[in-house]
């Protein structure tokens, strides 16, 4: 089995960003709680602090589990992708799809996947702008898919010789097959889309895809 050299940090970016946001928020609530002890805000701040601490603990546990994947052969890589998908998807609510720009979901190429600031106006496709306050979880999920698409393409295209390219394609193909077997269709589709982009499709003359 091919051993991947993909840095684990490339797959942890969304969760590192969340941790970087939560830590200052927890610190702020911890400072404010004593000041609000004798006010009506005490219960609100207490509940908010508990929720933030629970979320931060969940993220820290998740990052430790990601780091434990040292041998990322295709099935291990697929398990890693499944875990990331599950942790992102479980926070997406149905109301976010109602608020979301329909064009963003229908276009598989999604060049405008980057979130736009509220009030920034229509996007290049003429659709409505996403409201970051209402669709932040869905935006994170779409950004993860776009990031995975770029990661797969980069991992294959950066290989200098035919054997390494062949092994990289086999690794990601195996990961996509495993994702399909366990029902992780988003990761599987994203990987297959990456294998079908023109720069990689042209490698068929040098790589047995």
SULJO-V468493 format. One record per helix or strand. SS is the DSSP state (@ for helix, = for strand). FROM is the first residue (numbers start at 0). TO is the last residue. If there is no record, write none. Layout:
ss: {SS	SS}
from: {FROM	FROM}
to: {TO	TO}
This chain:
ss: {@	@	@	@	@	@	@	@	@}
from: {8	40	73	93	101	131	161	184	197}
to: {34	66	88	98	105	156	180	194	204}
